Amino acid sequence: MADEITYADFERVDIRVGTIVEASPFPEARKPAFKLVIDFGPEIGLKKSSAQITVHYTPESLVGRQVLGVVNFPPRQIGPVRSEVLTLGFEDEAGAIVLAATDKPVPNGKKLM
C-alpha cells in the first residue's frame, strides 16, 4: 500500500472521463500499444494518449468507449507520439491492462469526485 495522502493531495490529480474517438496501432512503441485520441468535452477538448492495452482490446473495440484519464500531467514524448493524458487501467492476473471506466455513460470532461 502507498503512503497516506491528504484530500488536498487527491484533489490535485485531475481525473476526467472521456470518449475514445480514434484508436490505431502504435508499431513504433517499445511495448505493444495503441495511439488514442480521447474527447474530454468542450473545456479540455481532444487529447492524445498512448496506451499499452493490446491484450484485451482492438482499435475497433475502443472507439466510442468511455475511459478515465489524468489530464493534468505534463505531456510525454513516446516515440513519435506526444502523449497528453494518462489513460487509467488496472493489471489483470497476467499483467495485461484492463481500462478503468464508468459503469454508466456520463458527459465527457466530468471530473472524478
N, C-alpha and C positions, 0 to 999 in steps of 0.2 A: 504494500500500500504506500502511496505517496505521502509526503508531509502534509499536514493540515494547512489549509489556506483560509483566508477570511472571505466573507461575502463580497467585499470590495475587490479582492483579487479575482473572484469569479466574474464579477461584472465587467472587468477589463477585457475578458475574452468575448469577442463579438461573434456569436454563433447564429447563423441565419439559415432559413430554408430557401432553397432554390430549385428550379426545374431544369434538368439537363435538356438542352435544345440541340446540341451536336455532340457526337461521340465518334471517335475514329481511332484506328490503331496508331501506336506510337513506336514504330520499329527502331528508332534511334535510342530509345531508353535502355539503360543497362539492365534493368529488370523488366519483364513484360508489363506493359502499361497501356492505358488509353489516354488520349487527349480529349478533354471535355470542355464544352462551353456551357456555362450554367447561368440561367436568368434569375437574378436575385431581386427582381422588381424594379420599379422606377427610380427609387432612391439610390440604389447601388449599381444596377444595370447588369450587363453581361460580363462575366469573368471567366478566365481560362484556368484550367487545372489539369494536372497530370495525376492519374490515379492507378495504382497497381492492383487492379480489380479484375484481371483477365480470367481468373479461375471460375468465378461464379456468374460472370456477365459477358454479353456480347455487345458491340456497339448498338445494334438494333434494339436490344432489350433495355438499354439505358435511356434512350431518347423518350422524354415525357415523364421520367421518374423524378420524384422529388427527393432531394438529398439535403443533408446538413453540411455546412461548411463554415470554417473560421475565416471571416472576411477582413480581419484587421491585422493579419501577419504581413510583414513586408514581402513583396514578390520574390520568388526564387527562380533563377535560371536553371532549367533542367534540360540540358542539351539545347536544341533549337527552340524549346518552348519556355515562355515566361509564365510560370505558374503563379496566379494571383490570389488564389484561395486554397486552403487545405480542406479537401473533401474528407469527411469523417467516416470511420468504419471500425469494425472490431475484427480481430483474428478469430477464425474458427479453430477447431481442434488441430487441423493440419497447418495452420499459419496463414491460410488464404483470407483475404479481406472480404467481409460482408458489410455492405453500406449501412450507415446509420440513417434512419429516415423516420418520418412521421407515420402513424398508422391511419390517418385520415388527411385528405388534402387541406392545406392552409395557403393563404396568399403568399406568393413569393416575396421574400425580403423580411418576413416576420422573424423577430429575434427570439432565441431560446430564453425562456424565463425560468 
